[in-house]
Amino acid sequence: MRVRFTAVLFFAVVLAGGCSSDPDTPLGSEFIESGIIGSEPGEIRQDTLLVESGDASFVVSTYLFNTETLQLGRKDDVETWPVLRVDFSKAGDDTALVVRKATLRLLMTEATEALTAVFRELGTALVDADTLKGISLGDTIPDEEGTAVRTMAFATASYTLPPALVQQWIRGERDHNGLAVVLDSPVDTTRLFFKATEQGEDNRPTLTVNFTNGDLSTYLMKADGTYAKELYSTENLLLSDGETRRVLIPVDLTAFDPNTLVHEARFEIHYVPDTMLGTDLSVALYAPASTDTTDPDVLSGTAVAAAVMDEDAGVLSFSIRNILSTLIAKGTDENALVLRYFNEGAAVRRAEFYGSGAADSLAPSFTFTYSKAPDFGN
């Protein structure tokens, strides 16, 4: 890290007054005024350590699961597909019956333009709330007449599936990992929104199966959500949801003297103008248990601070004073902070930040305001 240094001189009486009213100041005014602990309270210094390298965005998941809608379409450089997995665990006596007709219900939330799509089997099992990082597509699932391409429209709430295929799923003769509703002809368009399981019994996706003996069974979803494929690219740091990315910032405090009286410590990262997408702007900063972005432990750690992003402010700033001693104690290779959205997996959103390759005034940085350490020998 490079260091920007400034020294600001204050009269001792000014500093003493500030310390008596600021709960974050580590010195009490009675100690400053008397000088009994050997500090030099007349001088406050400020260092700014710039992040030089190692900052990066990393993908957590590509799956919106914590939402009331399933999304199909391509907009804002994100392509989205509904993904669903039917729960056949309570099939019971249905395994001995013969399927006559199978219908998947997908209710659209509002009338809008139609899109064409193809239903595909999933190659790996869909699990609700899983950190799905990719998707494997298997065979096409045509309608009961063998037509592959389907028109997804508000007036159409039900889509037929091949009876023989559904019978294999029910009997466990074929793996049912789930299915994806894949956009047939990707074009820039509005998304279609379908009601997800979270919308309740009258609206959620269901599979209705009619058997040749006249019986009828309705199966619910074991999991449903939206697979998101991010088409947007940038050389800057990208914080996103839909295709969920977090931002990792290495922390190298070897240039900072730990034997100081720290009044404030802040981490700052600058927005790239006009790049923010979405409405839920709440974010959190934490110190991860691992700095390896391929290690699951990077996804959890010690909470540092929270904020609501404001692009007009130009910079996102966090106090890190509460965790400074922990950061200083760690080795350089084990030190990092991670920026993430709150409520991940809930909406398509994006924010772009300048990284270490930007000009000094825009690069991520750590700023420390401190006094000279006490000299107990005097």
C-alpha positions, -999 to 999 in steps of 0.1 A, spaced: 0 0 0 11 36 -6 7 61 22 -7 96 19 3 115 51 -10 148 66 -3 163 100 -29 186 114 -20 207 145 -46 217 170 -43 237 202 -44 214 232 -76 230 245 -94 223 213 -84 187 213 -94 183 249 -128 197 243 -133 174 213 -123 143 233 -147 151 261 -177 150 238 -167 124 213 -173 88 226 -151 74 198 -120 92 211 -98 68 230 -85 94 255 -106 111 282 -102 149 286 -89 146 322 -60 126 309 -52 150 281 -54 181 302 -31 167 329 -8 149 305 -3 122 331 -1 94 306 27 109 286 9 115 253 13 146 231 -23 157 226 -15 189 208 -9 170 175 -33 148 155 -20 130 125 -38 115 96 -25 87 73 -43 73 42 -32 39 30 -41 32 -6 -50 -3 -18 -25 -11 -45 -36 -45 -57 -54 -77 -48 -89 -62 -48 -114 -83 -67 -150 -91 -73 -160 -128 -69 -191 -148 -77 -211 -162 -48 -241 -176 -67 -261 -172 -99 -295 -180 -83 -323 -157 -70 -341 -178 -45 -353 -153 -19 -380 -137 -40 -417 -138 -47 -412 -139 -85 -396 -160 -111 -381 -140 -140 -377 -148 -177 -361 -124 -201 -331 -103 -208 -328 -68 -195 -300 -46 -180 -274 -70 -193 -288 -99 -172 -305 -129 -187 -329 -147 -163 -346 -181 -164 -371 -196 -140 -359 -228 -124 -381 -253 -106 -379 -287 -89 -411 -307 -81 -414 -325 -48 -423 -361 -55 -414 -374 -21 -451 -380 -12 -460 -397 -44 -472 -428 -24 -497 -449 -44 -492 -427 -75 -462 -447 -83 -485 -476 -94 -507 -454 -116 -504 -444 -152 -501 -407 -161 -526 -395 -186 -518 -358 -185 -494 -335 -167 -497 -297 -164 -472 -272 -149 -489 -241 -136 -469 -208 -139 -490 -177 -132 -477 -145 -145 -478 -115 -122 -491 -90 -148 -501 -87 -184 -472 -79 -206 -456 -90 -239 -451 -127 -246 -417 -144 -250 -408 -178 -264 -389 -203 -243 -378 -240 -242 -382 -262 -211 -350 -281 -203 -342 -307 -176 -315 -297 -151 -284 -318 -150 -278 -312 -113 -303 -310 -85 -318 -276 -77 -318 -269 -39 -336 -239 -24 -312 -213 -10 -282 -231 -24 -252 -210 -36 -257 -223 -72 -228 -210 -93 -238 -224 -126 -264 -245 -142 -262 -277 -162 -289 -282 -188 -301 -316 -199 -328 -328 -224 -355 -306 -238 -390 -311 -224 -416 -307 -251 -453 -303 -246 -475 -334 -247 -477 -331 -286 -439 -329 -289 -435 -292 -296 -403 -278 -280 -408 -240 -283 -435 -226 -260 -451 -192 -259 -450 -177 -224 -479 -153 -221 -502 -138 -194 -532 -156 -209 -514 -190 -206 -511 -202 -170 -505 -239 -177 -480 -258 -197 -482 -295 -205 -453 -319 -200 -449 -354 -216 -470 -379 -196 -443 -406 -200 -416 -384 -186 -436 -373 -156 -445 -409 -149 -407 -418 -148 -402 -389 -124 -430 -401 -101 -418 -437 -101 -381 -427 -96 -372 -443 -129 -355 -411 -140 -337 -384 -119 -357 -353 -114 -332 -326 -107 -356 -299 -118 -363 -279 -150 -354 -246 -164 -375 -223 -186 -348 -211 -210 -352 -180 -232 -355 -193 -268 -344 -162 -287 -324 -138 -264 -332 -102 -273 -332 -70 -253 -367 -70 -238 -386 -66 -206 -387 -95 -183 -417 -116 -176 -425 -122 -139 -441 -154 -127 -454 -160 -92 -431 -181 -70 -438 -204 -41 -435 -174 -17 -468 -161 -31 -488 -187 -14 -511 -216 -21 -534 -200 -47 -505 -186 -68 -475 -208 -64 -462 -231 -92 -477 -266 -91 -476 -298 -112 -511 -313 -117 -512 -349 -128 -543 -367 -142 -541 -405 -141 -559 -430 -164 -580 -443 -136 -595 -408 -130 -574 -399 -100 -557 -364 -98 -527 -354 -78 -511 -319 -73 -474 -317 -65 -457 -287 -50 -422 -274 -57 -393 -285 -36 -374 -255 -48 -379 -226 -72 -361 -194 -81 -344 -176 -110 -311 -185 -126 -293 -152 -135 -266 -149 -162 -247 -116 -159 -238 -103 -194 -224 -70 -180 -186 -67 -178 -163 -40 -164 -127 -35 -154 -139 -19 -122 -151 -37 -90 -186 -50 -94 -210 -56 -66 -241 -74 -79 -271 -96 -71 -290 -118 -95 -255 -131 -104 -243 -124 -69 -209 -109 -66 -191 -96 -35 -160 -73 -34 -129 -84 -16 -104 -57 -4 -70 -68 9 -59 -50 41 -21 -44 45 -15 -24 76 23 -31 78 29 6 70 8 18 100 23 22 134 1 2 159 16 21 188 -7 51 184 -39 64 199 -64 59 171 -93 84 171 -109 71 139 -102 45 112 -123 44 80 -124 24 48 -136 42 17 -144 30 -18 -156 53 -46 -187 47 -69 -183 48 -106 -210 73 -117 -242 62 -133 -236 25 -128 -261 17 -100 -290 -7 -107 -318 -17 -83 -337 -3 -54 -325 -22 -23 -292 -4 -16 -284 -18 18 -248 -33 21 -226 -48 48 -189 -49 53 -173 -79 71 -138 -94 78 -139 -128 62 -128 -160 78 -107 -167 47 -92 -144 21 -93 -172 -5 -123 -165 -28 -125 -202 -37 -129 -211 0 -164 -213 14 -151 -196 46 -148 -163 26 -185 -160 28 -187 -156 65 -167 -137 92 -168 -108 116 -193 -81 110 -177 -46 107 -204 -21 96 -235 -16 75 -246 12 52 -271 23 26 -254 32 -7 -258 68 -20 -243 72 -54 -246 110 -53 -222 110 -23 -195 98 -46 -179 75 -19 -191 47 3 -174 50 38 -173 27 68 -158 31 102 -135 2 109 -122 13 143 -142 -14 161 -121 -41 143 -88 -23 138 -69 -42 165 -80 -75 149 -69 -64 115 -35 -52 128 -29 -85 146 -35 -106 115 -9 -115 89 -9 -96 56 -21 -127 37 -50 -133 61 -62 -97 61 -92 -85 40 -126 -69 41 -156 -80 20 -184 -58 8 -218 -75 1 -255 -68 -4 -279 -74 24 -306 -100 16 -287 -116 -12 -306 -136 -37 -336 -112 -37 -333 -89 -67 -313 -80 -98 -291 -51 -87 -256 -38 -94 -231 -12 -82 -197 -5 -97 -167 8 -78 -132 21 -87 -105 -4 -78 -68 -2 -71 -60 6 -107 -78 40 -105 -62 74 -97 -51 79 -61 -81 100 -53 -105 72 -64 -87 40 -53 -100 22 -22 -83 35 9 -79 33 46 -77 65 66 -65 67 102 -67 97 125 -45 93 155 -23 109 182 13 101 191 15 71 215 21 77 252 57 75 264 55 58 298 92 62 303 89 100 309 
